[in-house]
Amino acid sequence: MSTSRTPGHRDVVPITDESIRLGQFLKLAGLADSGAQARELLDDGLVFVNGEPEARRGRQLRRADLVTVDLPAGEFRAIVS
């Protein structure tokens, strides 16, 4: 993950359309460096959407959805805006 943010911090990430796929959002929010890393995070069970575990890279997110990635370094969060 290419972010230098502090674990627990909640970023607000704007999108231009009505929805965005989870894999794309992970990259846009800086929670994954690539599609391959996004897939790995999902496969490892480290991604949650609105508090529920999520493994589908194509899951459609809408505004106000909260995406959490639970890493050894801490929990990183981003809100779809």
C-alpha positions in Angstrom: 0.0 0.0 0.0 1.5 3.3 -1.1 -0.1 5.4 1.6 1.6 7.2 4.4 -1.6 7.9 6.3 -2.1 6.9 9.9 -4.0 3.7 10.7 -7.6 4.5 11.8 -7.7 7.7 9.7 -10.8 7.9 7.5 -10.2 9.4 4.0 -13.1 10.7 2.0 -12.6 9.7 -1.7 -14.8 11.4 -4.3 -16.1 9.4 -7.3 -17.5 10.9 -10.6 -20.1 8.3 -11.4 -23.0 6.9 -9.3 -21.0 3.8 -8.4 -17.5 2.3 -8.6 -16.2 -1.2 -8.4 -14.4 -2.2 -5.2 -11.2 -3.1 -7.0 -11.1 0.3 -8.7 -11.9 2.1 -5.5 -9.1 0.4 -3.6 -6.6 1.7 -6.1 -8.2 5.2 -6.3 -8.2 5.5 -2.5 -4.5 4.4 -2.3 -5.5 1.3 -0.3 -3.9 -0.9 -3.1 -1.1 -0.1 -5.5 -2.4 -2.3 -8.3 -5.3 -4.5 -9.4 -3.2 -7.5 -8.4 -2.7 -6.1 -4.9 -6.4 -5.4 -4.6 -7.2 -9.0 -5.6 -4.7 -10.2 -3.0 -6.2 -8.1 -0.2 -9.7 -9.4 -1.1 -8.5 -13.0 -1.4 -6.9 -12.7 2.1 -10.1 -11.5 3.7 -8.7 -8.1 4.6 -11.3 -5.9 3.0 -14.6 -4.9 4.6 -17.5 -2.9 3.2 -19.7 -1.2 5.7 -18.3 -3.6 8.4 -19.0 -6.8 6.4 -16.2 -8.9 4.8 -16.1 -8.6 1.1 -14.2 -10.7 -1.5 -15.7 -9.5 -4.7 -13.5 -7.1 -6.6 -16.5 -6.2 -8.8 -18.7 -5.2 -5.9 -20.4 -1.9 -6.7 -19.9 0.8 -4.2 -22.1 3.9 -3.8 -21.6 7.2 -2.0 -21.4 6.8 1.8 -20.1 3.2 1.7 -17.2 2.7 4.1 -14.3 0.5 2.9 -11.9 -0.8 5.5 -8.6 -2.7 4.9 -7.3 -4.5 7.9 -3.5 -4.8 7.7 -0.9 -5.7 10.3 0.1 -2.0 10.4 -3.4 -1.1 11.3 -6.9 -0.5 9.9 -7.2 1.9 6.9 -10.6 3.4 6.0 -12.0 5.3 3.1 -15.5 6.6 2.5 -17.0 6.8 -1.0 -18.1 10.4 -1.7 
